[in-house]
Amino acid sequence: MDKLTSGLVVLQAQGGNPTMQMVSTLVTFGLVFVIFYFLIIRPQNKKQKEAQKMIAAVKKGDKVVTIGGVHGTVHAVKDGTIVVRVDDNCRIEFSKSAIAAVTAKGEEKAEIEEKPAEEKK
């Protein structure tokens, strides 16, 4: 009988309160969700909003790079597309969502001028 009684005590100690186990499981899942939110979901949403602002701000004369790697200058902006001048007589129409990066007219010259100044230091 002594072994049986000690076995029940061990089972009760291991089993514990089922509601406390449920609460600890829910807290663990909640913490995992919060970590995923701050490390993955939130930064991705910020990046997507910045990309949408960049695409909405595209204007004629901006230098753009498409997701396919095509470099060119914006010739015309339409509702859902842009016309990119790649060469003197070559114009290609792209969807606005195909823009990967935008460099405004004056920004490119400023970047070129800053590089030699940094190298001298």
Short mmCIF file of the C-alpha atoms (twelve columns), coordinates in Angstrom:
data_MODEL
# 
_entry.id   MODEL 
# 
loop_
_atom_site.group_PDB 
_atom_site.id 
_atom_site.type_symbol 
_atom_site.label_atom_id 
_atom_site.label_alt_id 
_atom_site.label_comp_id 
_atom_site.label_asym_id 
_atom_site.label_seq_id 
_atom_site.Cartn_x 
_atom_site.Cartn_y 
_atom_site.Cartn_z 
_atom_site.pdbx_PDB_model_num 
ATOM 1   C CA . MET A 1   0.000  0.000  0.000   1 
ATOM 2   C CA . ASP A 2   2.846  2.338  0.709   1 
ATOM 3   C CA . LYS A 3   4.096  2.172  -2.891  1 
ATOM 4   C CA . LEU A 4   0.599  2.816  -4.240  1 
ATOM 5   C CA . THR A 5   0.126  5.891  -2.064  1 
ATOM 6   C CA . SER A 6   3.509  7.331  -3.026  1 
ATOM 7   C CA . GLY A 7   2.676  6.721  -6.717  1 
ATOM 8   C CA . LEU A 8   -0.534 8.745  -6.404  1 
ATOM 9   C CA . VAL A 9   1.318  11.605 -4.763  1 
ATOM 10  C CA . VAL A 10  3.811  11.665 -7.641  1 
ATOM 11  C CA . LEU A 11  0.998  11.648 -10.223 1 
ATOM 12  C CA . GLN A 12  -0.771 14.499 -8.463  1 
ATOM 13  C CA . ALA A 13  2.433  16.527 -8.288  1 
ATOM 14  C CA . GLN A 14  3.134  15.983 -11.977 1 
ATOM 15  C CA . GLY A 15  -0.438 16.596 -13.126 1 
ATOM 16  C CA . GLY A 16  -0.998 19.746 -11.135 1 
ATOM 17  C CA . ASN A 17  -3.986 21.960 -11.738 1 
ATOM 18  C CA . PRO A 18  -5.309 21.636 -15.305 1 
ATOM 19  C CA . THR A 19  -6.459 25.267 -15.401 1 
ATOM 20  C CA . MET A 20  -2.970 26.496 -14.492 1 
ATOM 21  C CA . GLN A 21  -1.504 24.415 -17.317 1 
ATOM 22  C CA . MET A 22  -3.995 25.976 -19.748 1 
ATOM 23  C CA . VAL A 23  -3.149 29.487 -18.548 1 
ATOM 24  C CA . SER A 24  0.591  28.910 -18.895 1 
ATOM 25  C CA . THR A 25  0.074  27.503 -22.411 1 
ATOM 26  C CA . LEU A 26  -2.002 30.533 -23.427 1 
ATOM 27  C CA . VAL A 27  0.571  32.927 -21.977 1 
ATOM 28  C CA . THR A 28  3.328  31.143 -23.904 1 
ATOM 29  C CA . PHE A 29  1.393  31.373 -27.182 1 
ATOM 30  C CA . GLY A 30  0.625  35.023 -26.465 1 
ATOM 31  C CA . LEU A 31  4.308  35.810 -25.924 1 
ATOM 32  C CA . VAL A 32  5.255  34.020 -29.145 1 
ATOM 33  C CA . PHE A 33  2.647  36.033 -31.061 1 
ATOM 34  C CA . VAL A 34  3.890  39.328 -29.566 1 
ATOM 35  C CA . ILE A 35  7.478  38.472 -30.505 1 
ATOM 36  C CA . PHE A 36  6.444  37.586 -34.075 1 
ATOM 37  C CA . TYR A 37  4.447  40.813 -34.322 1 
ATOM 38  C CA . PHE A 38  7.322  43.077 -33.314 1 
ATOM 39  C CA . LEU A 39  10.061 41.186 -35.171 1 
ATOM 40  C CA . ILE A 40  8.275  40.229 -38.405 1 
ATOM 41  C CA . ILE A 41  4.810  41.675 -39.002 1 
ATOM 42  C CA . ARG A 42  5.321  45.293 -37.914 1 
ATOM 43  C CA . PRO A 43  8.584  45.924 -39.831 1 
ATOM 44  C CA . GLN A 44  7.089  44.348 -42.951 1 
ATOM 45  C CA . ASN A 45  4.045  46.641 -42.762 1 
ATOM 46  C CA . LYS A 46  6.300  49.688 -42.357 1 
ATOM 47  C CA . LYS A 47  8.380  48.661 -45.363 1 
ATOM 48  C CA . GLN A 48  5.252  48.136 -47.468 1 
ATOM 49  C CA . LYS A 49  3.874  51.594 -46.558 1 
ATOM 50  C CA . GLU A 50  7.197  53.232 -47.458 1 
ATOM 51  C CA . ALA A 51  7.198  51.455 -50.832 1 
ATOM 52  C CA . GLN A 52  3.641  52.643 -51.523 1 
ATOM 53  C CA . LYS A 53  4.614  56.242 -50.667 1 
ATOM 54  C CA . MET A 54  7.643  55.996 -52.937 1 
ATOM 55  C CA . ILE A 55  5.557  54.709 -55.850 1 
ATOM 56  C CA . ALA A 56  2.895  57.380 -55.311 1 
ATOM 57  C CA . ALA A 57  5.550  60.138 -55.339 1 
ATOM 58  C CA . VAL A 58  7.061  59.147 -58.719 1 
ATOM 59  C CA . LYS A 59  7.049  62.053 -61.157 1 
ATOM 60  C CA . LYS A 60  8.372  62.830 -64.602 1 
ATOM 61  C CA . GLY A 61  12.168 63.079 -64.704 1 
ATOM 62  C CA . ASP A 62  12.863 60.781 -61.752 1 
ATOM 63  C CA . LYS A 63  15.452 58.073 -62.223 1 
ATOM 64  C CA . VAL A 64  13.981 54.628 -61.445 1 
ATOM 65  C CA . VAL A 65  15.117 51.030 -61.196 1 
ATOM 66  C CA . THR A 66  12.576 48.279 -61.815 1 
ATOM 67  C CA . ILE A 67  12.411 44.944 -60.029 1 
ATOM 68  C CA . GLY A 68  13.824 43.424 -63.206 1 
ATOM 69  C CA . GLY A 69  16.891 45.660 -63.004 1 
ATOM 70  C CA . VAL A 70  15.997 48.079 -65.809 1 
ATOM 71  C CA . HIS A 71  17.394 51.581 -65.171 1 
ATOM 72  C CA . GLY A 72  15.746 54.570 -66.790 1 
ATOM 73  C CA . THR A 73  14.113 57.966 -66.489 1 
ATOM 74  C CA . VAL A 74  10.367 58.431 -66.034 1 
ATOM 75  C CA . HIS A 75  8.929  59.885 -69.237 1 
ATOM 76  C CA . ALA A 76  5.231  59.831 -68.298 1 
ATOM 77  C CA . VAL A 77  3.098  58.818 -65.322 1 
ATOM 78  C CA . LYS A 78  -0.330 57.262 -65.875 1 
ATOM 79  C CA . ASP A 79  -2.919 55.872 -63.446 1 
ATOM 80  C CA . GLY A 80  -1.503 52.376 -62.958 1 
ATOM 81  C CA . THR A 81  1.590  52.507 -65.140 1 
ATOM 82  C CA . ILE A 82  4.651  54.594 -65.908 1 
ATOM 83  C CA . VAL A 83  6.551  55.055 -69.150 1 
ATOM 84  C CA . VAL A 84  10.301 54.735 -68.619 1 
ATOM 85  C CA . ARG A 85  12.789 56.134 -71.116 1 
ATOM 86  C CA . VAL A 86  15.621 53.621 -71.234 1 
ATOM 87  C CA . ASP A 87  17.560 55.063 -74.184 1 
ATOM 88  C CA . ASP A 88  17.126 58.018 -76.530 1 
ATOM 89  C CA . ASN A 89  14.392 56.393 -78.628 1 
ATOM 90  C CA . CYS A 90  13.387 53.503 -76.371 1 
ATOM 91  C CA . ARG A 91  10.436 53.843 -74.017 1 
ATOM 92  C CA . ILE A 92  8.981  50.975 -72.005 1 
ATOM 93  C CA . GLU A 93  5.703  50.971 -70.096 1 
ATOM 94  C CA . PHE A 94  5.796  49.327 -66.664 1 
ATOM 95  C CA . SER A 95  3.273  48.752 -63.939 1 
ATOM 96  C CA . LYS A 96  3.884  51.086 -60.990 1 
ATOM 97  C CA . SER A 97  4.324  48.071 -58.727 1 
ATOM 98  C CA . ALA A 98  7.406  47.094 -60.785 1 
ATOM 99  C CA . ILE A 99  9.406  50.023 -59.392 1 
ATOM 100 C CA . ALA A 100 12.079 48.934 -56.938 1 
ATOM 101 C CA . ALA A 101 13.863 52.245 -56.302 1 
ATOM 102 C CA . VAL A 102 13.442 55.926 -57.167 1 
ATOM 103 C CA . THR A 103 16.104 58.621 -57.322 1 
ATOM 104 C CA . ALA A 104 14.846 62.164 -57.850 1 
ATOM 105 C CA . LYS A 105 16.578 64.534 -60.301 1 
ATOM 106 C CA . GLY A 106 18.709 66.435 -57.793 1 
ATOM 107 C CA . GLU A 107 19.440 63.558 -55.442 1 
ATOM 108 C CA . GLU A 108 21.634 61.659 -57.896 1 
ATOM 109 C CA . LYS A 109 23.968 64.629 -58.455 1 
ATOM 110 C CA . ALA A 110 24.200 65.260 -54.705 1 
ATOM 111 C CA . GLU A 111 25.208 61.636 -54.097 1 
ATOM 112 C CA . ILE A 112 27.948 61.851 -56.739 1 
ATOM 113 C CA . GLU A 113 29.313 65.087 -55.241 1 
ATOM 114 C CA . GLU A 114 29.340 63.663 -51.687 1 
ATOM 115 C CA . LYS A 115 31.406 60.577 -52.550 1 
ATOM 116 C CA . PRO A 116 34.687 62.389 -53.393 1 
ATOM 117 C CA . ALA A 117 34.418 64.500 -50.247 1 
ATOM 118 C CA . GLU A 118 34.089 61.335 -48.133 1 
ATOM 119 C CA . GLU A 119 37.084 59.698 -49.830 1 
ATOM 120 C CA . LYS A 120 39.370 62.658 -49.063 1 
ATOM 121 C CA . LYS A 121 38.808 62.337 -45.316 1 
# 
